[in-house]
Amino acid sequence: MDQRIREILSEKEREGLLRKLTEAEALPGGCVSVVGREYVNFSSNDYLGLSSHPAIARAALEAVSPVFGSGASRLMCGTTAYHRLLEDKVAVFKNKEAALVFNSGYQANVGVISALVGKNDAVFSDRLNHASIIDGIKLSGAALFRFRHNDAAHLAELLKKERKNFKQAIIITETVFSMDGDIAPLDGMIRLKKEHNCLLMVDEAHATGVFGPNGGGIVDKLGHSSDVDILMGTFSKALGSFGAFVAVSRVMREFLINTCRAFIYSTSLPPVVIAANIAALKIVADEPERRTTLLENAAYLREGLKLEGFDVKGESQIIPVVVGGNEDAVKLSGYLKEKGYWALPVRPPTVPENEARIRISLSFAHGRKTLDRLLEDMREARKALGMTNV
Ligand SMILES: *Cc1c(COP(=O)(O)O)cnc(C)c1O
């Protein structure tokens, strides 16, 4: 076993795919300090800059004593008044009857999917869905049908051919996709879920807090909450904290409390985290300018990069700059690092072959000045690196 582990690691090293943990300290103002140097942080999911919001820290401090840990799982005695209050607020935020808090988004997806479907059932899943969705499907034992990314016509084709062979079926998609920054065609999916008698589950990890008149996400923006059966989101990205939730019907909540092993067999989040999440929801309601400014700035940067001739994807605060070859992506990332930006390359297999990219993840904390400086440095990078195919 020991020998095998070493071999796997050295193979990864040879392929340039060995992952390492780098110690980093997030700083207010959308920056990060890594090995003693400060960078503008374009790799964080702290889209609204809430991780350093003083109201969240205050709420956490108030809840931190006299008892820190929750001490038990939710069904034993780990459901505090904080948990109940947060779930009530999430239900209102997402415009559903009820909500259930999970310890992380990973746990929510794995737990909910494996509770809902089993071996006589099917899952229709976007090809680019997050690893936690894939793992949930695998654990469930359901048949998996992957449709081409954001392609409702391909989903329709698969449903027509396969739906009749299974008892239950769920369609699962993210709304804002983490690697492409683009948005799922929800209208078409809702039509299909009704036509083929499926549940629809959406993962709003990257949309919650950012899109919609109330910051509720893409479903909020489109007014579709009653047509989405399971609305999953996290407190760990735009909300600047930790943990996750699903917003569902009352009966679905009760079902999950009784069947979802990832919910049942894990200690509940401590009140300090739950109180921070409640405070984060209040800021999303009270400070809508954070999300509107963020999306305006994202549009500004995307257009600026396009004018510079870069191949830019997406329609959200996640801005992938596709450069093609792996080496070019690594070089561009290195050049930007030199200039004081932390923007990491994303390579296959995370993205398709020849679509290696730099992923710029924008935050409300990044002002226009920073973006203008970045545009200038990107123009210079192109010249300095002799990049022709961007
Ligand atoms: C980050 C993410 C998750 C996992 O959420 P955590 O709270 O970080 O565990 C799930 N789905 C998507 C699409 C994500 O981007």
The ligand as an SDF file (V2000), in Angstrom:
LIG
                    3D

 15 15  0  0  0  0  0  0  0  0999 V2000
  -18.6360   25.2530   -3.0470 C   0  0  0  0  0  0  0  0  0  0  0  0
  -19.7090   24.4490   -3.6330 C   0  0  0  0  0  0  0  0  0  0  0  0
  -20.3380   23.4490   -2.9060 C   0  0  0  0  0  0  0  0  0  0  0  0
  -19.8680   23.0360   -1.5430 C   0  0  0  0  0  0  0  0  0  0  0  0
  -20.1630   23.9780   -0.5710 O   0  0  0  0  0  0  0  0  0  0  0  0
  -19.2840   24.0030    0.7730 P   0  0  0  0  0  0  0  0  0  0  0  0
  -20.1270   24.7500    1.7360 O   0  0  0  0  0  0  0  0  0  0  0  0
  -18.0130   24.6900    0.4400 O   0  0  0  0  0  0  0  0  0  0  0  0
  -19.0650   22.5790    1.1860 O   0  0  0  0  0  0  0  0  0  0  0  0
  -21.3980   22.7960   -3.4950 C   0  0  0  0  0  0  0  0  0  0  0  0
  -21.8010   23.0880   -4.7500 N   0  0  0  0  0  0  0  0  0  0  0  0
  -21.1870   24.0300   -5.4970 C   0  0  0  0  0  0  0  0  0  0  0  0
  -21.6580   24.3050   -6.8710 C   0  0  0  0  0  0  0  0  0  0  0  0
  -20.1090   24.7210   -4.9680 C   0  0  0  0  0  0  0  0  0  0  0  0
  -19.4780   25.6260   -5.7140 O   0  0  0  0  0  0  0  0  0  0  0  0
  1  2  1  0
  2  3  1  0
  2 14  2  0
  3  4  1  0
  3 10  2  0
  4  5  1  0
  5  6  1  0
  6  7  2  0
  6  8  1  0
  6  9  1  0
 10 11  1  0
 11 12  2  0
 12 13  1  0
 12 14  1  0
 14 15  1  0
M  END
$$$$
